[in-house]
Amino acid sequence: MIRLFRNTVLLFLIIVSGQICWAQNASIDSLRTQLTLLNKAGKIPVLLEIAEQLKPSNLSMSIKFANEALEIAKDEQYLLQIANCHKQLGNYYYELGKNSFARHHFGNALSIYNLEGTTDDLCAIFLNIGNIYSREGFLDSATYFFEYAKNRSYKYQDTLWLARSIRALGNTNYKKGDYEKTLSDYHLALSLCSDNQKYTHEKSSIYNNLGVLFSDWGKYNKSLSFYHQSLALLDSSLYQSDIGRTYNNMGNIYWYKGIMDSALLFYKKSLRIREANKDNYGMANIMNNLGMYYGSLEIYDKSLLYFNLSLKKFEQLNNRRGKTMTLYNIGSVYFETPDYTLAKKYFSQSLRIARAQGFASYIRDNLESLKEIYVQQNEWQKAYKALSSYKIIRDSSRREQNFELLAEMETNFEKERKQASLNILQNEMNAAEVQQSQTKLSLWGVGIILILILFTTYLILRHIRNEANDKQDAITPTLLRYQLNPQFINSSLNGVKELIKRDQIKESSMFLAGFSRIIRSFIETATSNVIILDKELQVTKNFFKLHQLRYPDRLKITYNIATYVETEMLAVPPFLVFPAYVYIIDNYMYRDPISIDVEIDIRKNNLSIVSNFNYQIEEHEATKDTQALYEIISHIQERMTTLNKVLKEKLSIKYKESLERNAQKSISIILSLPIKPL
């Protein structure tokens, strides 16, 4: 009877799933039929709709159709449709965990929407870019984009996106370990969600996040209650990814409570959903949890299998926190086996990433584990060193906790002291009613003194503000002088003269035209402290092309820009290294070849721009050349100091040089700039 019932249920599921697939295929076939009847402009939204319908079942096909729509939009030069295609492709790559591709497409969409003045989709894009940075462990950059989305949604009174932005900030504060602020953010986001149907999914996400937070506090029953509220709001046919995430979290709770069968059941249900959705990030997390589950049961072969699968996924996603966690877990399994050689290897790898990223808890845990290994292997000196480092980290954490406790005690003491003072004052006033007239006179006197103090304070503040304005007025001409580079103008005019002397009339005309374009760029940025990085690169390329007209074979330029650096989005101070370009080309290109290599990357959460120069120099010129270069670097540093005052930024520069025996000189100018979207 039971077998018959199971077969009946299975048959029903097959029929229902077949009907759903048939309905979906029929809808897509209908859209494909429409494509044959439409012109190019009409095909774009239909292709994007097909891509959206295929998203739940086949993301690869969604990307194919969205790319086809993008090609048509580019051919027809429909800017808004190009932006829509980039946005949709960004969403698909984000779902696949391909962060660099997703960021590239979101950046392109954002540039076009800003250009066209479109505001509808900007909050979603800013949130997605913030989520990518959060995945990669760049929490300050993530906070920047979430704050921008929050301010924008507040400005346009979009309550749904405001709630989403605040929840995203709560998630970032959770990763930073600020749980009280996290709880405040979640409650604020929940209060913005009404009972309207459009808020259902957002409320479900907030309940899920509250479940995670309370599980960290050890309040497991309350955590499960939030997870059940989250599931109750989700439509199983639309939100499989969210259901998979919640099942994983419920598995964690049952594991914490020691109900192992239920934990495994929910973990496997979550893994099936995430595999079906090709959710790489979700799979990485659930595989890590399964590794911990089997490790707690001392089934170490299965534990290692799942930890290694998780590590592979986190490496594909370039998720630093995930790699740190999984490497530590693998080391822990080998420690229990015990295989101290392999355990030491994985703890060391985890520690290296944790130190680079500042993950304090993992630094502490890895150092403690390494200390235990060195003790087991009788390597006392290394054990002592690991223990010392561990104590420094531990004591630092304790000091922070003690400072917080002292601050709280001080606040409570201050409240009690003030209350006691009020009580004493009240008693004195009751006992001194006979002196009421004198008290009134004293109060009048105090009032007059306060007015005088306030007036004096106002005068001092006005004086300080005037001084600040005077300093700003003094700084502004300095910035303008730096941006309009006179050495470049002199060098360019000499270049024109040189071409005219050689009777290269065509080249001299091209040189003058290019020179005027560059001067126009200088004038356009003369009153601005920032420029789009892409525009700066274009101006410098035009400058190099001018001087290649003079000496076609003596100037070699290469650009190495990391694929994830969005040059169209980032703002930088204009033309910082330009004086060095002008000096080297003007002084050395006329006699020997010069090579310039520009590298642009993101390092330690800052934009890094490295300019490498290689050129031939006479031995007797070396000292004079070094002095000239140091003077140029000094001017650049002076300008950066000025910009730091104006922009409140942290710009920095490094300079390196070397001279080979064959008189080949190499120099590097390294700029470190904060990541600042325009």
HUSUL-V265196 format. One record per residue. RES is the residue in one small letter. SS is DSSP state (H for helix, E for strand, L for the rest). BURIAL is + if it has 24 or more other C-alpha atoms within 12 Angstrom, else -. D_LAST is the distance of its C-alpha to the last C-alpha in Angstrom with 2 decimals. Layout:
# HUSUL-V265196
res & ss & burial & d_last
RES & SS & BURIAL & D_LAST
RES & SS & BURIAL & D_LAST
This chain:
# HUSUL-V265196
res & ss & burial & d_last
m & L & - & 68.11
i & H & - & 64.87
r & H & - & 64.31
l & H & - & 64.97
f & H & - & 62.44
r & H & - & 59.76
n & H & - & 60.51
t & H & - & 60.26
v & H & - & 56.84
l & H & - & 55.63
l & H & - & 56.93
f & H & - & 55.21
l & H & - & 51.82
i & H & - & 52.30
i & H & - & 53.19
v & H & - & 50.22
s & H & - & 47.67
g & H & - & 49.30
q & H & - & 48.99
i & H & - & 45.28
c & H & - & 44.66
w & H & - & 46.85
a & H & - & 44.96
q & H & - & 41.60
n & H & - & 43.06
a & H & - & 44.64
s & H & - & 41.37
i & H & + & 39.59
d & H & - & 42.65
s & H & - & 42.46
l & H & + & 38.82
r & H & - & 39.77
t & H & - & 42.62
q & H & - & 40.25
l & H & - & 38.24
t & H & - & 41.36
l & H & - & 41.65
l & L & - & 38.11
n & L & - & 36.38
k & H & + & 33.17
a & H & + & 30.90
g & H & - & 32.95
k & H & + & 32.89
i & H & + & 29.18
p & H & + & 29.27
v & H & + & 32.65
l & H & + & 31.49
l & H & + & 28.62
e & H & + & 31.27
i & H & + & 33.54
a & H & + & 30.82
e & H & + & 30.34
q & H & + & 34.13
l & H & + & 34.48
k & L & + & 31.79
p & L & + & 34.30
s & L & + & 36.78
n & L & - & 35.15
l & H & + & 31.44
s & H & - & 32.16
m & H & - & 33.54
s & H & + & 30.61
i & H & + & 28.28
k & H & + & 30.81
f & H & + & 30.88
a & H & + & 27.11
n & H & + & 26.80
e & H & + & 29.60
a & H & + & 27.81
l & H & + & 24.65
e & H & + & 26.88
i & H & + & 28.49
a & H & + & 25.28
k & H & - & 24.09
d & H & - & 27.57
e & H & - & 27.56
q & L & - & 23.93
y & L & - & 23.29
l & H & + & 19.50
l & H & + & 19.57
q & H & + & 22.23
i & H & + & 20.30
a & H & + & 17.45
n & H & + & 20.27
c & H & + & 21.86
h & H & + & 18.82
k & H & + & 18.40
q & H & + & 22.14
l & H & + & 22.26
g & H & + & 19.57
n & H & + & 21.89
y & H & + & 24.91
y & H & + & 23.63
y & H & + & 22.46
e & H & + & 26.05
l & H & + & 27.45
g & L & + & 25.52
k & L & + & 23.94
n & H & + & 20.61
s & H & + & 19.18
f & H & + & 20.17
a & H & + & 18.83
r & H & + & 15.33
h & H & + & 15.46
h & H & + & 16.56
f & H & + & 14.26
g & H & + & 11.20
n & H & + & 13.05
a & H & + & 13.92
l & H & + & 10.51
s & H & + & 9.46
i & H & + & 12.84
y & H & + & 12.94
n & H & - & 9.94
l & H & - & 11.81
e & H & - & 15.05
g & L & - & 14.22
t & L & - & 15.67
t & L & + & 15.38
d & L & - & 18.28
d & L & + & 16.97
l & H & + & 13.48
c & H & + & 15.13
a & H & + & 17.14
i & H & + & 14.42
f & H & + & 12.46
l & H & + & 15.98
n & H & + & 16.92
i & H & + & 14.09
g & H & + & 15.06
n & H & + & 18.65
i & H & + & 18.20
y & H & + & 16.94
s & H & + & 19.83
r & H & + & 22.25
e & L & + & 21.43
g & L & + & 21.97
f & L & + & 18.49
l & H & + & 19.05
d & H & + & 16.62
s & H & + & 13.64
a & H & + & 15.44
t & H & + & 15.88
y & H & + & 12.21
f & H & + & 11.68
f & H & + & 15.15
e & H & + & 14.64
y & H & + & 11.67
a & H & + & 14.12
k & H & + & 16.93
n & H & + & 15.58
r & H & + & 14.67
s & H & + & 18.13
y & H & - & 19.82
k & H & - & 18.48
y & L & - & 19.84
q & L & - & 22.91
d & L & + & 22.67
t & H & + & 25.03
l & H & + & 25.07
w & H & + & 21.35
l & H & + & 21.52
a & H & + & 24.41
r & H & + & 22.69
s & H & + & 19.66
i & H & + & 22.19
r & H & + & 24.31
a & H & + & 21.46
l & H & + & 20.96
g & H & + & 24.74
n & H & + & 24.77
t & H & + & 22.42
n & H & + & 24.64
y & H & + & 27.60
k & H & + & 26.42
k & H & + & 25.94
g & L & - & 29.52
d & L & - & 28.93
y & H & + & 31.34
e & H & - & 32.03
k & H & - & 28.43
t & H & + & 28.31
l & H & + & 31.42
s & H & - & 30.09
d & H & + & 26.91
y & H & + & 29.15
h & H & - & 31.59
l & H & + & 28.99
a & H & + & 27.54
l & H & + & 31.17
s & H & - & 32.07
l & H & + & 29.44
c & L & + & 31.07
s & L & - & 34.04
d & L & - & 36.89
n & L & - & 35.33
q & H & - & 35.35
k & H & - & 31.60
y & H & + & 31.10
t & H & + & 33.69
h & H & + & 31.54
e & H & + & 29.12
k & H & + & 32.20
s & H & + & 33.64
s & H & + & 30.59
i & H & + & 30.74
y & H & + & 34.50
n & H & + & 34.01
n & H & + & 31.60
l & H & + & 34.09
g & H & + & 36.75
v & H & + & 34.93
l & H & + & 34.45
f & H & + & 38.13
s & H & + & 39.35
d & H & - & 37.75
w & L & - & 39.74
g & L & - & 42.90
k & L & - & 43.45
y & H & + & 44.16
n & H & - & 46.01
k & H & - & 43.27
s & H & + & 40.73
l & H & + & 42.90
s & H & + & 43.16
f & H & + & 39.38
y & H & + & 39.32
h & H & + & 42.14
q & H & + & 40.31
s & H & + & 37.27
l & H & + & 39.56
a & H & - & 41.43
l & L & + & 38.36
l & L & + & 37.46
d & L & - & 38.95
s & L & - & 40.19
s & L & - & 39.71
l & L & - & 35.98
y & L & + & 34.60
q & H & + & 36.31
s & H & + & 33.34
d & H & + & 33.22
i & H & + & 37.02
g & H & + & 36.98
r & H & + & 34.61
t & H & + & 36.87
y & H & + & 40.01
n & H & + & 38.63
n & H & + & 38.02
m & H & + & 41.52
g & H & + & 42.95
n & H & + & 41.48
i & H & + & 43.23
y & H & + & 46.56
w & H & + & 46.25
y & H & + & 45.69
k & L & - & 48.75
g & L & - & 50.81
i & L & - & 51.41
m & H & - & 50.83
d & H & - & 52.04
s & H & - & 49.64
a & H & + & 46.74
l & H & + & 47.51
l & H & - & 47.93
f & H & + & 44.47
y & H & + & 42.81
k & H & + & 44.42
k & H & + & 43.60
s & H & + & 39.92
l & H & + & 40.04
r & H & + & 41.68
i & H & + & 39.02
r & H & + & 36.13
e & H & + & 37.92
a & H & - & 38.50
n & L & + & 34.78
k & L & + & 33.76
d & L & + & 31.65
n & H & + & 31.26
y & H & + & 29.57
g & H & + & 32.27
m & H & + & 35.00
a & H & + & 33.93
n & H & + & 34.28
i & H & + & 37.55
m & H & + & 39.06
n & H & + & 38.34
n & H & + & 40.06
l & H & + & 43.01
g & H & + & 43.30
m & H & + & 43.57
y & H & + & 46.03
y & H & + & 48.39
g & H & + & 48.03
s & H & - & 49.25
l & L & - & 52.26
e & L & - & 52.83
i & L & - & 52.46
y & H & + & 50.58
d & H & - & 50.61
k & H & + & 48.77
s & H & + & 46.45
l & H & + & 45.45
l & H & + & 45.12
y & H & + & 42.51
f & H & + & 40.64
n & H & + & 40.38
l & H & + & 39.19
s & H & + & 36.51
l & H & + & 35.49
k & H & + & 35.21
k & H & + & 32.88
f & H & + & 30.62
e & H & + & 30.54
q & H & - & 29.57
l & H & + & 26.70
n & L & + & 25.70
n & L & + & 26.11
r & H & + & 26.92
r & H & + & 28.37
g & H & + & 30.51
k & H & + & 31.81
t & H & + & 32.67
m & H & + & 34.54
t & H & + & 36.44
l & H & + & 37.48
y & H & + & 38.84
n & H & + & 40.72
i & H & + & 42.26
g & H & + & 43.36
s & H & + & 44.94
v & H & + & 46.96
y & H & + & 48.27
f & H & + & 49.15
e & H & + & 51.29
t & H & - & 52.94
p & L & - & 53.41
d & L & - & 51.90
y & H & + & 50.58
t & H & - & 49.48
l & H & - & 47.05
a & H & + & 46.04
k & H & + & 45.17
k & H & + & 43.13
y & H & + & 40.89
f & H & + & 40.61
s & H & + & 39.54
q & H & + & 36.85
s & H & + & 35.55
l & H & + & 35.70
r & H & + & 33.76
i & H & + & 30.73
a & H & + & 31.12
r & H & + & 31.10
a & H & - & 28.04
q & H & + & 26.07
g & L & - & 27.82
f & L & + & 29.72
a & H & + & 32.40
s & H & + & 34.80
y & H & + & 35.03
i & H & + & 35.54
r & H & + & 38.39
d & H & + & 39.93
n & H & + & 39.88
l & H & + & 41.43
e & H & + & 44.14
s & H & + & 44.91
l & H & + & 45.14
k & H & + & 47.44
e & H & + & 49.74
i & H & + & 49.91
y & H & + & 50.79
v & H & - & 53.49
q & H & - & 54.92
q & L & - & 55.03
n & L & - & 56.53
e & L & - & 53.70
w & H & - & 53.98
q & H & - & 51.88
k & H & - & 48.83
a & H & - & 49.55
y & H & - & 49.64
k & H & - & 46.34
a & H & + & 44.62
l & H & + & 46.27
s & H & - & 45.11
s & H & + & 41.47
y & H & + & 41.88
k & H & - & 43.38
i & H & - & 40.54
i & H & + & 37.97
r & H & - & 40.40
d & H & - & 41.21
s & H & - & 37.55
s & H & - & 37.06
r & H & - & 40.29
r & H & - & 39.30
e & H & - & 36.14
q & H & - & 38.35
n & H & - & 40.95
f & H & - & 38.49
e & H & - & 37.39
l & H & - & 41.10
l & H & - & 42.00
a & H & - & 39.26
e & H & - & 40.63
m & H & - & 44.20
e & H & - & 43.31
t & H & - & 41.76
n & H & - & 44.90
f & H & - & 47.16
e & H & - & 45.42
k & H & - & 45.88
e & H & - & 49.55
r & H & - & 50.08
k & H & - & 48.69
q & H & - & 50.86
a & H & - & 53.89
s & H & - & 53.21
l & H & - & 53.06
n & H & - & 56.36
i & H & - & 58.04
l & H & - & 56.82
q & H & - & 58.18
n & H & - & 61.55
e & H & - & 61.75
m & H & - & 61.03
n & H & - & 63.78
a & H & - & 66.19
a & L & - & 65.47
e & H & - & 66.00
v & H & - & 68.64
q & H & - & 66.03
q & H & - & 63.82
s & H & - & 64.22
q & H & - & 63.22
t & H & - & 60.13
k & H & - & 59.04
l & H & - & 59.47
s & H & - & 57.45
l & H & - & 54.61
w & H & - & 54.64
g & H & - & 54.49
v & H & - & 51.58
g & H & - & 49.76
i & H & - & 50.30
i & H & - & 49.12
l & H & - & 45.92
i & H & - & 45.26
l & H & - & 45.82
i & H & - & 43.49
l & H & - & 40.71
f & H & - & 41.22
t & H & - & 41.20
t & H & - & 37.99
y & H & - & 36.36
l & H & - & 37.51
i & H & - & 36.21
l & H & - & 32.72
r & H & - & 32.63
h & H & - & 33.70
i & H & - & 30.98
r & H & - & 28.28
n & H & - & 29.78
e & H & - & 29.78
a & H & - & 26.08
n & H & - & 25.40
d & H & - & 27.74
k & H & - & 25.93
q & H & - & 22.58
d & H & - & 24.45
a & H & - & 25.94
i & H & + & 22.74
t & H & + & 20.95
p & H & - & 23.57
t & H & + & 23.31
l & H & + & 19.62
l & H & + & 20.52
r & H & - & 23.50
y & H & + & 21.66
q & H & + & 19.14
l & L & + & 22.08
n & L & + & 24.16
p & H & - & 27.88
q & H & + & 29.11
f & H & + & 27.05
i & H & + & 28.66
n & H & - & 32.09
s & H & + & 31.72
s & H & + & 30.69
l & H & - & 33.61
n & H & + & 35.95
g & H & + & 34.76
v & H & + & 35.65
k & H & - & 39.03
e & H & - & 39.71
l & H & + & 39.14
i & H & - & 41.31
k & H & - & 44.06
r & L & - & 44.15
d & L & - & 44.50
q & L & - & 41.32
i & H & - & 40.64
k & H & - & 38.35
e & H & + & 36.20
s & H & + & 36.07
s & H & - & 34.91
m & H & + & 32.12
f & H & + & 31.22
l & H & + & 31.09
a & H & - & 28.94
g & H & + & 26.40
f & H & + & 26.64
s & H & - & 25.91
r & H & - & 22.74
i & H & + & 21.46
i & H & + & 22.63
r & H & - & 20.75
s & H & + & 17.47
f & H & + & 18.47
i & H & - & 19.32
e & H & - & 16.11
t & L & + & 14.14
a & L & + & 17.16
t & L & - & 16.00
s & L & + & 12.38
n & L & + & 11.72
v & L & + & 8.60
i & E & + & 8.34
i & E & + & 7.03
l & H & + & 9.54
d & H & + & 11.43
k & H & + & 12.18
e & H & + & 13.42
l & H & + & 15.57
q & H & - & 16.96
v & H & + & 17.99
t & H & + & 19.69
k & H & + & 21.42
n & H & + & 22.72
f & H & + & 23.98
f & H & + & 25.85
k & H & + & 27.32
l & H & + & 28.72
h & H & + & 30.64
q & H & + & 31.78
l & H & + & 33.61
r & H & + & 35.59
y & L & + & 36.41
p & L & - & 35.69
d & L & - & 36.96
r & L & + & 35.84
l & E & + & 32.07
k & E & + & 30.77
i & E & + & 27.01
t & E & - & 25.60
y & E & - & 22.15
n & E & - & 22.01
i & E & - & 18.65
a & L & - & 18.91
t & L & - & 18.70
y & L & + & 16.41
v & L & + & 13.62
e & L & + & 11.00
t & L & + & 10.36
e & L & + & 8.85
m & L & + & 5.86
l & E & + & 5.65
a & E & + & 5.13
v & E & + & 8.81
p & L & + & 11.46
p & L & + & 13.10
f & L & + & 16.46
l & L & + & 17.68
v & L & + & 20.36
f & H & + & 21.30
p & H & + & 24.48
a & H & + & 25.81
y & H & + & 25.47
v & H & + & 27.33
y & H & + & 30.01
i & H & + & 30.98
i & H & + & 31.08
d & H & + & 32.94
n & H & + & 35.49
y & H & + & 36.30
m & L & + & 35.46
y & L & + & 38.47
r & L & - & 40.92
d & L & + & 39.48
p & L & + & 36.81
i & E & + & 33.41
s & E & + & 31.06
i & E & + & 27.36
d & E & + & 25.55
v & E & + & 21.78
e & E & + & 20.86
i & E & + & 17.39
d & E & + & 17.51
i & E & + & 16.49
r & E & - & 19.29
k & L & - & 20.08
n & L & + & 16.68
n & E & + & 15.14
l & E & + & 13.76
s & E & + & 16.96
i & E & + & 17.41
v & E & + & 21.17
s & E & + & 22.91
n & E & + & 26.62
f & E & + & 29.18
n & E & + & 32.82
y & E & + & 35.33
q & E & + & 39.02
i & L & + & 40.30
e & L & - & 43.81
e & H & - & 45.20
h & H & - & 46.00
e & H & - & 42.41
a & H & - & 40.84
t & H & - & 41.06
k & H & - & 39.87
d & H & + & 36.89
t & H & + & 35.89
q & H & - & 36.18
a & H & - & 34.00
l & H & + & 31.27
y & H & - & 31.44
e & H & - & 31.11
i & H & + & 27.93
i & H & + & 26.51
s & H & - & 27.67
h & H & + & 25.76
i & H & + & 22.52
q & H & + & 23.25
e & H & - & 24.02
r & H & + & 20.72
m & H & + & 18.86
t & H & + & 21.15
t & H & + & 20.25
l & H & + & 16.47
n & H & - & 17.31
k & H & - & 19.27
v & H & + & 16.74
l & H & + & 13.56
k & L & - & 15.79
e & L & - & 14.52
k & L & - & 16.84
l & L & + & 16.56
s & E & + & 19.76
i & E & + & 21.72
k & E & + & 24.92
y & E & + & 27.41
k & E & - & 30.27
e & E & + & 33.02
s & E & - & 36.27
l & E & - & 39.19
e & L & - & 41.42
r & L & - & 45.14
n & L & - & 44.74
a & L & - & 42.58
q & E & - & 39.40
k & E & + & 36.55
s & E & + & 33.40
i & E & + & 30.45
s & E & + & 27.15
i & E & + & 24.16
i & E & + & 21.95
l & E & + & 18.55
s & E & + & 17.20
l & E & + & 13.63
p & E & + & 12.08
i & L & + & 9.77
k & L & + & 6.38
p & E & + & 3.78
l & L & + & 0.00
